Amino acid sequence: MKTVVFLAFLISLSLSCATKQFAQSAQLQCSKFKNGTFEQYQDSIRIETVRFDSIQIEKMHLGEIKYKVKWTSECEYNLELLSSTIAAFNNKIGSKYFITILSTDKSEYSYECLIGGTDFKVRGTLKKIK
């Protein structure tokens, strides 16, 4: 009897977790941000981000940064820095960034980015413009 109760508890817990994660992903509507053109401002600098398939390119007045994109779940993705025309980023080739979408709106999402190999996190918002 104890085994049956324990198994019922485990199944209930598993379903609860899966339903919660599905509901959160559905509520956030992250899939509409997997491709497109976005903009954000950091320290008054406009950054245009173009994301398609597995590539993301960030353009700003200083130059461009190109990343490989890998979606790990509905609302999480990783970036790997592939190349840059900005000298300060050339020694960062191969660096990884782990992004979690925290909230979504009609045309924008807020995210948290963990910089690979550190405990440093950055938060920001990207607005979809195309």
Secondary structure, 3 states (H helix, E strand, C coil): CHHHHHHHHHHHHHHHHHHHHHHHHHHHCHHHHCCEEEEEEECCEEEEEEEECCEEEEEECCEEEEEEEEEEECCEEEEEEEEECCHHHHHHCCCEEEEEEEEECCCEEEEEEEECCCCCEEEEEEEECC
